Amino acid sequence: MLLPQKRNQMETIQKNTARAASAENILPWRDLYRQELNCQIIHDSLHSRKGWTEAYLLIAGGTVAGYGSIAVGGPWKGKPTVFEFYVAPPYRSRMFDLFVALLTACGSTRIETQSNDPLLTVMLHTFAQGVTSESILFHDKLTTAHSPADAVFRRSTADDAERIVPHRAEPVDDWVVEVESKIAATGGILFHYNRPYGDIYMEVAAPFRRRGIGCYLVQELKRVCYEQGSVPAARCNPANIASRRTLQKAGFVPCGHILTGSVSLSGAATRVDV
């Protein structure tokens, strides 16, 4: 039989806790996280933006078992949001308690994750309410051979600037599709997420929509991406049916959603010791 003093020491050793850490402290854990997901990680670039994130190490029984990352800057200012959560396989029987420990330590009010991240998605559906989709994620699965009449895919030049119609959302980038001597569409590839993944985006001028220009442009951007040694990926708003169809016609297949929800610990065990 354990004496009370010894019993208290054992309980302290076995506790699941979270403690604030530096960005450098979690780098090895982030590598494991990225290797396991093996896909484009939309919020990977947040770590490189000074003051945008806070890091925590997850402690199980006195041993570091993983990490959690909280978005606190930019669009997340004033609403701290858990966006990464990783627990090493030997400690996954403690995942729920470790996540409660993280929420307790960081005071996050929201969770945001991509649904092809199995660990944080489980936590989202356990500890959040009002879950909604911000974006549909796509990965490349099919090779297409679209070839609209008179369409020419090429790099943009300085002379194109005055010929490009104002864009509604996407930036003007390195590639254009020219039709009938007019700039019909522009697009590019962003590499501010985790390499080797490249995020493809494009915009088609209104007079050239519904003519297959968009899927042709995406198809060619995919080819450029592969030629550069990268892997194409894409995303769109769930309500943007036109973009969704364009991506699918160009060979992209949906693989997940960006999901957000408000933290709610009601009905969840708040003890973090075992």
C-alpha positions in Angstrom: 0.0 0.0 0.0 1.4 3.4 -1.0 1.8 6.1 1.7 -0.2 9.3 1.0 3.1 11.2 0.2 4.2 8.5 -2.3 0.7 8.4 -3.8 0.7 12.1 -4.4 4.1 11.9 -6.1 2.9 9.1 -8.4 -0.2 11.2 -9.4 2.1 14.1 -10.2 4.4 12.0 -12.3 1.5 10.5 -14.2 -0.3 13.8 -15.0 -0.9 14.9 -18.6 0.1 18.5 -18.9 1.0 21.2 -21.5 3.7 23.8 -21.1 4.6 26.8 -23.2 7.6 26.2 -25.6 9.6 28.0 -28.3 9.2 27.4 -32.0 12.5 25.7 -31.9 11.4 23.2 -29.2 8.6 21.9 -31.5 10.5 21.6 -34.7 11.3 17.8 -34.4 7.7 17.2 -33.6 6.5 19.2 -36.5 8.7 17.1 -38.8 6.9 14.0 -37.5 3.5 15.6 -37.9 4.2 16.5 -41.5 5.6 13.1 -42.3 2.6 11.4 -40.9 0.1 13.6 -42.7 1.9 13.3 -46.0 -0.2 16.0 -47.7 -0.4 19.8 -48.2 -0.7 21.4 -44.8 -2.6 24.7 -45.3 -1.5 26.4 -42.0 2.1 25.3 -42.1 3.3 28.8 -43.0 1.9 30.4 -39.9 4.9 29.2 -37.9 7.2 31.5 -40.0 5.2 34.6 -39.3 6.5 36.3 -36.2 4.0 36.7 -33.4 1.3 34.7 -35.2 1.6 31.4 -33.2 2.2 30.0 -29.7 3.7 26.6 -29.1 3.1 24.0 -26.3 4.8 20.8 -25.5 2.5 18.0 -24.3 3.8 16.1 -21.3 2.6 12.6 -20.4 3.9 11.1 -17.2 6.9 13.4 -17.2 7.8 12.6 -20.8 7.3 14.9 -23.8 4.7 13.2 -25.9 3.9 15.7 -28.6 3.0 19.3 -29.2 0.2 21.8 -29.9 0.2 25.0 -31.9 -2.1 28.0 -31.4 -2.8 30.7 -33.9 -2.9 34.1 -32.2 -2.0 36.6 -34.9 -3.5 37.9 -38.2 -7.1 36.7 -38.7 -6.9 34.8 -35.4 -6.0 37.8 -33.3 -8.2 37.9 -30.3 -9.5 34.4 -30.9 -6.7 32.0 -30.1 -7.2 28.9 -32.2 -5.7 25.4 -32.0 -4.5 24.5 -35.5 -1.9 21.7 -34.9 -2.0 18.9 -32.4 0.4 15.9 -32.6 0.8 13.1 -30.1 3.4 10.3 -30.7 1.9 6.9 -31.3 2.9 5.3 -27.9 0.9 8.1 -26.1 -2.2 8.1 -28.1 -4.2 6.4 -25.5 -3.9 9.7 -23.6 -4.9 12.0 -26.5 -8.1 13.3 -25.1 -6.5 14.1 -21.7 -3.6 15.8 -23.4 -5.9 17.9 -25.5 -7.8 19.0 -22.5 -4.4 19.9 -20.9 -3.6 21.9 -24.0 -6.9 23.8 -24.0 -6.5 24.5 -20.3 -2.9 25.9 -20.7 -3.5 28.0 -23.8 -7.1 29.2 -23.3 -8.0 28.6 -26.9 -11.6 29.4 -27.9 -11.6 27.8 -31.3 -10.2 24.8 -33.2 -9.3 24.9 -36.9 -8.1 21.8 -38.8 -8.1 20.1 -42.1 -10.2 17.0 -42.0 -7.4 14.8 -43.5 -5.6 15.5 -40.2 -7.0 12.5 -38.2 -5.8 13.5 -34.7 -7.1 17.1 -34.6 -10.2 16.3 -36.5 -11.2 13.8 -33.8 -10.5 16.5 -31.2 -12.6 19.0 -33.2 -15.7 16.7 -33.2 -15.2 15.9 -29.5 -14.5 19.4 -28.1 -16.1 21.8 -30.5 -19.6 22.9 -31.5 -20.9 24.8 -34.5 -18.4 23.1 -36.8 -18.4 24.6 -40.4 -16.3 24.2 -43.5 -14.2 27.1 -44.8 -12.7 25.4 -47.8 -12.7 22.1 -49.7 -9.2 20.6 -50.2 -8.2 18.9 -53.4 -5.3 16.6 -54.4 -4.3 15.6 -57.9 -5.4 12.1 -59.1 -6.1 12.3 -62.9 -4.3 13.4 -66.0 -6.4 15.4 -68.4 -5.9 16.6 -72.0 -8.0 19.7 -72.4 -7.2 21.8 -75.5 -9.6 24.7 -76.1 -9.6 26.2 -79.6 -7.1 29.0 -80.0 -6.0 28.9 -76.4 -2.3 29.5 -75.7 -0.8 28.9 -72.3 2.3 30.9 -71.6 4.3 33.0 -69.1 3.0 36.5 -68.5 5.1 39.5 -69.6 5.3 43.1 -68.6 3.2 44.0 -71.7 0.3 41.9 -70.4 -0.3 44.1 -67.4 -2.6 46.6 -69.2 -4.5 43.8 -70.9 -5.5 41.8 -67.8 -8.9 42.6 -66.4 -9.2 43.5 -62.7 -9.3 40.4 -60.5 -12.1 39.7 -58.0 -10.1 37.6 -55.6 -6.9 36.0 -56.9 -3.6 37.8 -57.5 -2.3 38.2 -61.0 0.7 35.8 -61.4 3.2 34.3 -63.7 1.0 32.4 -66.2 -1.8 33.4 -68.6 -4.0 31.9 -71.2 -4.4 34.0 -74.3 -7.4 33.5 -76.6 -8.1 35.6 -79.7 -5.2 37.9 -78.8 -6.8 38.6 -75.4 -5.8 37.6 -71.9 -8.6 35.2 -71.0 -7.2 33.9 -67.7 -4.3 34.2 -65.3 -3.0 31.8 -62.6 -0.1 30.7 -60.6 1.4 28.3 -58.0 2.0 29.4 -54.4 4.7 27.7 -52.3 4.1 29.3 -48.9 2.8 26.0 -47.5 4.8 22.9 -46.9 6.9 21.8 -49.8 6.9 20.0 -52.1 3.2 21.0 -52.3 2.2 23.9 -54.6 -1.2 25.6 -54.2 -2.7 26.3 -57.6 -5.0 29.3 -58.1 -6.5 30.9 -61.2 -9.1 33.4 -62.4 -10.9 33.5 -65.7 -12.1 36.8 -67.2 -15.9 37.0 -67.4 -16.2 36.9 -71.2 -14.3 33.7 -71.4 -16.1 31.7 -68.7 -17.9 28.4 -69.5 -15.5 27.7 -72.4 -13.1 25.3 -70.8 -10.4 27.9 -70.2 -10.3 27.4 -66.5 -9.8 23.7 -66.5 -7.2 24.0 -69.3 -5.3 26.6 -67.2 -5.4 24.4 -64.1 -4.3 21.4 -66.1 -1.3 23.3 -67.4 -0.4 24.7 -64.0 -0.4 21.1 -62.7 2.1 20.2 -65.4 4.3 23.1 -64.6 4.2 22.1 -60.9 5.3 18.6 -61.6 8.1 19.8 -64.0 9.4 21.9 -61.1 9.6 18.8 -58.9 6.5 19.8 -56.8 3.1 18.3 -56.1 0.0 20.3 -57.1 -2.8 20.9 -54.7 -5.8 23.2 -54.6 -8.7 24.4 -52.6 -11.9 26.4 -53.0 -14.8 27.8 -51.0 -17.6 25.2 -50.6 -20.1 27.6 -52.1 -18.0 28.2 -55.2 -19.6 25.5 -57.4 -17.9 26.9 -60.6 -14.4 26.5 -59.1 -15.2 23.1 -57.7 -16.3 21.8 -61.1 -13.3 23.4 -62.8 -10.8 21.7 -60.4 -12.5 18.4 -60.9 -12.5 18.7 -64.7 -8.8 19.3 -64.5 -8.1 16.1 -62.6 -8.3 17.2 -58.9 -10.2 15.1 -56.5 -11.6 16.3 -53.1 -9.6 15.0 -50.1 -10.8 17.1 -47.2 -12.2 20.3 -45.7 -10.8 23.1 -43.6 -13.1 22.9 -40.5 -13.6 25.3 -37.7 -15.6 25.2 -34.5 -15.9 26.8 -31.1 -14.4 25.1 -28.1 -16.9 23.5 -25.7 -15.8 21.4 -22.7 -19.3 20.7 -21.6 -19.8 16.9 -21.1 -16.1 16.3 -21.5 -13.9 15.0 -18.6 -11.7 17.9 -17.5 -9.4 15.8 -15.3 -6.0 15.5 -17.0 -4.4 12.9 -14.7 -4.7 9.2 -15.1 
